[in-house]
Amino acid sequence: MKKFIIIAFILAVVLFLLPYSLPLIFALATALLLEPSVQHLQIHYRLKRAHAVTAIFSLFLVIVGISFYFLIVILVQQMMTFSQKLPHFLSETTKVLDDLIQMWESYSSSIPKEIIHSLENSVKTIQHLLLEFATNLTQSIVHYITLIPGFLIHFLVYLVALFLISLDLPKLKRGTRKYLSERTYQRLAMVVAQLSKAGIGFIKAQFLLSLITFFIALVGLLLLKVDYAVVMALIIVIVDILPILGTGSVLVPWGVISIANGHSGLGIGLIVLFVIITVLRRIIEPKVFSTNLGISPLAALISVYLGFQLLGFIGLFIGPALVILVETMVKAGVIKFSFKL
């Protein structure tokens, strides 16, 4: 009884500290993902632990630095430019709506004035909503920019913790092993190894999907003769990776504004490009996930679809992760299905 009370107390403390320990948890997860590379350098090149960890950590910093450069610098610049030009686009859009109303009035002398008045009020309401959307978007951009300093502090803690955990990971494993039975330790080691393998596979799958999205967007933008097609394709990929957002958050508003400004060919082409990217991703996504995560295409499709339906964007990650976790725990004997219907 005393043993269960201690375990329950430890779990309660862990759950309480969990929201405050996210940088440390992500650092531990990253260290486990990088551990096979560190061991590869130690075994094949006979490097000391500190040297192998420093080499892999430095490579990781270079990759993260390049990614952050494109993610933050280019994205922030483009978003600020877009927010500055958005009121102009919206004013052009409202001007187009006004012209349409005037044309409607000139051709609708036989229509009751009440209907025309109602349509004018509807247009004014749409104008107000568009201007309000522009204001809220600008405020949101400023709000997220103000969060950057706090994020950088957490990220610095994450990097320092990652390096220190990577150095002491063998010691941490030995320390954990003291409090576990051999059977439990073997099961835990199998689960961690499978999840690490799946984590690397997930990163590869996301990279491959982003690469495919980039090339489809680039080809489509080049065919539509869009200026800065490479930069815009890269922005589309970056926004597609971000939570909640997707390719539609760039292509659809861009297409609607282009149509409203009289560039119907470009606008329709952008919306068609969005549909093509969405359909192709939905077709190849299960196959890519199944190949890199080691689960069947059907399980990948179901996990991705149900995860997205239940949890939104984050469900695309949690769904396959739960399938992998359950399969790994079944293989390790932690979960046993022995019932028969």
C-alpha positions as CSV (number, residue, x, y, z in Angstrom):
1,M,0.0,0.0,0.0
2,K,2.8,2.3,0.9
3,K,4.5,1.7,-2.5
4,F,1.3,2.7,-4.4
5,I,1.0,5.9,-2.3
6,I,4.6,6.9,-3.2
7,I,4.0,6.2,-6.9
8,A,0.7,8.2,-6.8
9,F,2.5,11.1,-5.1
10,I,5.3,11.1,-7.7
11,L,2.8,11.0,-10.5
12,A,0.9,13.9,-9.0
13,V,4.1,16.0,-8.6
14,V,5.1,15.1,-12.2
15,L,1.7,16.2,-13.6
16,F,1.8,19.4,-11.6
17,L,5.3,20.3,-12.9
18,L,4.6,19.1,-16.4
19,P,3.4,22.5,-17.8
20,Y,6.4,24.2,-16.4
21,S,8.9,21.6,-17.7
22,L,8.1,21.6,-21.4
23,P,11.5,22.8,-22.5
24,L,13.2,20.1,-20.5
25,I,10.8,17.4,-21.8
26,F,11.4,18.5,-25.4
27,A,15.1,18.5,-24.7
28,L,15.0,14.9,-23.3
29,A,12.9,13.8,-26.3
30,T,15.4,15.4,-28.7
31,A,18.3,13.9,-26.9
32,L,16.8,10.5,-27.4
33,L,16.3,11.2,-31.1
34,L,19.9,12.3,-31.5
35,E,21.3,9.4,-29.4
36,P,21.7,6.9,-32.3
37,S,23.8,9.5,-34.2
38,V,26.0,10.1,-31.2
39,Q,26.5,6.4,-30.7
40,H,27.3,6.0,-34.4
41,L,30.2,8.5,-34.0
42,Q,31.4,6.9,-30.8
43,I,31.4,3.4,-32.3
44,H,32.6,4.0,-35.9
45,Y,34.9,6.9,-35.4
46,R,35.9,6.1,-31.8
47,L,35.1,9.6,-30.5
48,K,34.8,10.3,-26.8
49,R,31.2,11.0,-25.6
50,A,31.8,14.7,-25.2
51,H,33.3,15.1,-28.7
52,A,30.5,13.1,-30.3
53,V,27.8,15.0,-28.5
54,T,29.4,18.3,-29.4
55,A,29.6,17.4,-33.1
56,I,26.0,16.2,-33.3
57,F,24.8,19.2,-31.2
58,S,26.6,21.6,-33.5
59,L,25.1,20.1,-36.6
60,F,21.7,20.3,-34.9
61,L,22.3,24.0,-34.2
62,V,23.2,24.6,-37.8
63,I,20.0,22.9,-39.1
64,V,17.8,24.7,-36.5
65,G,19.5,28.0,-37.2
66,I,18.9,27.8,-41.0
67,S,15.3,26.6,-40.4
68,F,14.6,29.5,-37.9
69,Y,16.1,32.0,-40.4
70,F,13.6,31.0,-43.0
71,L,10.8,30.5,-40.5
72,I,11.2,33.8,-38.6
73,V,13.0,36.3,-40.7
74,I,11.4,35.7,-44.0
75,L,8.0,34.9,-42.6
76,V,7.9,37.9,-40.4
77,Q,9.0,40.2,-43.2
78,Q,6.4,38.8,-45.6
79,M,3.7,39.0,-42.9
80,M,4.5,42.6,-42.1
81,T,4.6,43.5,-45.8
82,F,1.3,41.7,-46.3
83,S,-0.3,43.4,-43.3
84,Q,0.8,46.8,-44.6
85,K,-0.6,46.1,-48.1
86,L,-3.8,44.5,-46.8
87,P,-5.7,47.7,-46.2
88,H,-4.9,48.7,-49.8
89,F,-6.1,45.3,-51.1
90,L,-9.3,45.6,-49.0
91,S,-10.0,49.1,-50.2
92,E,-9.5,47.9,-53.8
93,T,-11.9,45.1,-53.0
94,T,-14.5,47.4,-51.6
95,K,-14.1,49.7,-54.6
96,V,-14.9,46.7,-56.8
97,L,-17.9,46.0,-54.7
98,D,-19.1,49.6,-55.0
99,D,-18.7,49.4,-58.8
100,L,-20.7,46.3,-58.9
101,I,-23.5,47.9,-56.8
102,Q,-23.5,50.9,-59.2
103,M,-23.8,48.6,-62.2
104,W,-26.5,46.7,-60.4
105,E,-28.4,49.9,-59.8
106,S,-28.1,51.0,-63.4
107,Y,-29.5,47.7,-64.6
108,S,-32.1,47.2,-61.9
109,S,-34.5,50.2,-62.2
110,S,-37.4,47.8,-62.2
111,I,-36.3,46.2,-58.9
112,P,-37.9,47.6,-55.7
113,K,-35.8,50.2,-53.8
114,E,-36.0,48.2,-50.6
115,I,-34.1,45.3,-52.1
116,I,-31.4,47.5,-53.5
117,H,-31.1,49.3,-50.1
118,S,-30.8,45.9,-48.4
119,L,-28.0,44.9,-50.7
120,E,-26.2,48.1,-50.1
121,N,-26.4,47.5,-46.3
122,S,-25.1,44.0,-46.8
123,V,-22.1,45.3,-48.8
124,K,-21.4,47.9,-46.1
125,T,-21.5,45.1,-43.5
126,I,-19.0,43.1,-45.6
127,Q,-16.7,46.2,-45.9
128,H,-16.8,46.6,-42.2
129,L,-16.0,43.0,-41.5
130,L,-13.1,43.1,-44.0
131,L,-11.6,46.2,-42.3
132,E,-12.1,44.6,-38.9
133,F,-10.4,41.5,-40.1
134,A,-7.4,43.6,-41.3
135,T,-7.2,45.3,-37.9
136,N,-7.4,42.1,-36.0
137,L,-4.7,40.5,-38.2
138,T,-2.3,43.3,-37.7
139,Q,-2.9,43.2,-33.9
140,S,-2.3,39.5,-33.9
141,I,1.0,39.8,-35.7
142,V,2.1,42.5,-33.2
143,H,1.0,40.2,-30.3
144,Y,3.0,37.2,-31.6
145,I,6.0,39.4,-32.2
146,T,5.9,40.5,-28.6
147,L,6.0,36.8,-27.5
148,I,9.3,36.3,-29.3
149,P,11.6,37.4,-26.4
150,G,9.9,34.9,-24.0
151,F,10.1,32.2,-26.6
152,L,13.8,32.8,-27.0
153,I,14.4,32.4,-23.3
154,H,12.6,29.1,-23.3
155,F,14.5,28.0,-26.4
156,L,17.8,28.9,-24.8
157,V,16.9,26.7,-21.8
158,Y,15.9,24.0,-24.2
159,L,19.3,24.1,-26.0
160,V,21.4,24.1,-22.8
161,A,19.3,21.3,-21.4
162,L,19.6,19.3,-24.7
163,F,23.4,19.5,-24.6
164,L,23.7,18.6,-20.9
165,I,21.1,15.7,-21.2
166,S,23.0,14.4,-24.2
167,L,26.2,14.3,-22.3
168,D,24.7,12.6,-19.3
169,L,22.2,10.3,-21.1
170,P,24.1,7.1,-20.3
171,K,24.2,8.1,-16.6
172,L,20.5,8.9,-16.6
173,K,19.8,5.5,-18.1
174,R,21.9,3.7,-15.5
175,G,20.2,5.8,-12.7
176,T,16.8,4.9,-14.0
177,R,17.7,1.2,-14.3
178,K,18.3,1.1,-10.5
179,Y,14.7,1.7,-9.8
180,L,13.3,-0.7,-12.4
181,S,13.2,-4.5,-12.6
182,E,15.0,-6.1,-15.5
183,R,11.8,-7.0,-17.2
184,T,10.3,-3.5,-16.8
185,Y,13.6,-1.9,-18.0
186,Q,13.7,-4.1,-21.1
187,R,10.1,-3.2,-22.0
188,L,10.8,0.5,-21.4
189,A,13.9,0.4,-23.5
190,M,12.0,-1.3,-26.3
191,V,9.2,1.4,-26.2
192,V,11.7,4.2,-26.1
193,A,13.7,2.7,-29.0
194,Q,10.6,2.3,-31.1
195,L,9.3,5.8,-30.4
196,S,12.7,7.3,-31.2
197,K,12.7,5.4,-34.5
198,A,9.2,6.6,-35.2
199,G,10.1,10.1,-34.2
200,I,12.9,10.2,-36.8
201,G,10.6,8.6,-39.3
202,F,7.9,11.3,-38.6
203,I,10.4,14.1,-39.2
204,K,11.5,12.4,-42.5
205,A,7.8,12.1,-43.5
206,Q,7.1,15.8,-42.7
207,F,10.2,16.8,-44.6
208,L,9.1,14.8,-47.6
209,L,5.6,16.1,-47.6
210,S,6.9,19.7,-47.3
211,L,9.3,19.1,-50.2
212,I,6.4,17.8,-52.4
213,T,4.2,20.7,-51.4
214,F,7.1,23.1,-52.2
215,F,7.6,21.7,-55.7
216,I,3.9,21.6,-56.5
217,A,3.4,25.2,-55.3
218,L,6.5,26.3,-57.2
219,V,5.4,24.8,-60.5
220,G,1.9,26.2,-60.1
221,L,3.2,29.7,-59.3
222,L,5.6,29.6,-62.2
223,L,2.8,28.6,-64.5
224,L,0.7,31.5,-63.2
225,K,3.7,33.8,-63.7
226,V,3.8,35.0,-60.1
227,D,6.7,37.3,-59.1
228,Y,9.1,35.8,-56.5
229,A,7.6,32.3,-57.1
230,V,10.4,30.6,-55.1
231,V,9.9,32.8,-52.0
232,M,6.2,32.5,-52.2
233,A,6.4,28.7,-52.5
234,L,8.7,28.6,-49.5
235,I,6.2,30.8,-47.5
236,I,3.4,28.5,-48.4
237,V,5.3,25.5,-47.1
238,I,6.3,27.2,-43.9
239,V,2.7,28.3,-43.2
240,D,1.5,24.8,-44.0
241,I,3.8,23.4,-41.3
242,L,2.5,25.9,-38.7
243,P,-0.3,24.9,-36.3
244,I,-3.9,25.7,-37.4
245,L,-2.7,27.4,-40.6
246,G,-2.3,25.6,-44.0
247,T,-1.8,26.2,-47.6
248,G,-5.3,27.5,-47.8
249,S,-4.6,30.4,-45.4
250,V,-2.2,31.8,-48.1
251,L,-3.6,30.7,-51.4
252,V,-7.4,31.2,-50.8
253,P,-7.2,34.8,-49.5
254,W,-4.7,35.6,-52.2
255,G,-6.9,34.1,-54.9
256,V,-10.1,35.9,-53.6
257,I,-8.3,39.3,-53.4
258,S,-6.9,38.8,-56.9
259,I,-10.4,38.0,-58.3
260,A,-11.8,41.0,-56.5
261,N,-9.1,43.2,-58.0
262,G,-10.0,42.1,-61.5
263,H,-7.2,39.4,-61.9
264,S,-9.6,36.6,-62.2
265,G,-7.2,34.3,-64.1
266,L,-4.6,34.5,-61.3
267,G,-7.2,34.2,-58.6
268,I,-8.9,31.1,-60.0
269,G,-5.4,29.6,-60.7
270,L,-4.4,30.1,-57.0
271,I,-7.6,28.5,-55.8
272,V,-7.2,25.6,-58.2
273,L,-3.5,25.2,-57.0
274,F,-4.8,25.0,-53.4
275,V,-7.2,22.2,-54.4
276,I,-4.5,20.3,-56.2
277,I,-2.1,20.5,-53.3
278,T,-4.7,19.5,-50.8
279,V,-5.9,16.5,-52.9
280,L,-2.4,15.3,-53.6
281,R,-1.3,15.6,-50.0
282,R,-4.4,13.6,-48.8
283,I,-3.6,10.9,-51.3
284,I,0.1,10.5,-50.6
285,E,0.1,11.4,-46.9
286,P,-1.0,7.9,-45.6
287,K,1.6,6.2,-47.8
288,V,4.4,8.5,-46.7
289,F,3.5,8.1,-43.0
290,S,3.2,4.3,-43.3
291,T,6.6,4.0,-45.0
292,N,8.5,6.2,-42.5
293,L,6.6,5.3,-39.3
294,G,6.4,1.6,-39.8
295,I,2.6,1.3,-39.6
296,S,0.2,0.1,-42.3
297,P,-1.3,2.6,-44.8
298,L,-4.8,1.9,-43.4
299,A,-3.7,2.6,-39.8
300,A,-1.9,5.8,-41.0
301,L,-5.0,7.0,-42.9
302,I,-7.3,6.3,-40.0
303,S,-5.0,7.8,-37.4
304,V,-4.4,11.0,-39.5
305,Y,-8.1,11.4,-40.3
306,L,-9.5,10.8,-36.8
307,G,-6.7,12.8,-35.2
308,F,-7.5,15.8,-37.4
309,Q,-11.3,15.5,-36.9
310,L,-11.0,15.2,-33.1
311,L,-8.1,17.5,-32.3
312,G,-7.6,19.6,-35.4
313,F,-4.1,20.3,-36.7
314,I,-2.3,18.8,-33.6
315,G,-4.2,15.6,-34.2
316,L,-2.2,15.0,-37.4
317,F,0.7,14.4,-35.0
318,I,-1.0,12.8,-32.0
319,G,-3.0,10.3,-34.1
320,P,-0.1,8.4,-35.6
321,A,1.9,8.8,-32.4
322,L,-0.8,7.0,-30.4
323,V,-1.0,4.2,-33.0
324,I,2.8,3.8,-32.7
325,L,2.7,3.9,-28.9
326,V,0.0,1.3,-28.7
327,E,1.7,-1.0,-31.2
328,T,5.0,-0.7,-29.4
329,M,3.5,-1.4,-26.0
330,V,1.7,-4.5,-27.4
331,K,5.0,-5.7,-28.8
332,A,6.7,-5.1,-25.5
333,G,4.0,-7.0,-23.6
334,V,2.9,-4.0,-21.7
335,I,-0.6,-4.2,-23.2
336,K,-2.1,-7.6,-23.8
337,F,-5.2,-8.4,-25.8
338,S,-6.3,-11.9,-24.8
339,F,-10.1,-11.7,-25.1
340,K,-12.2,-13.4,-27.7
341,L,-15.7,-12.5,-28.9
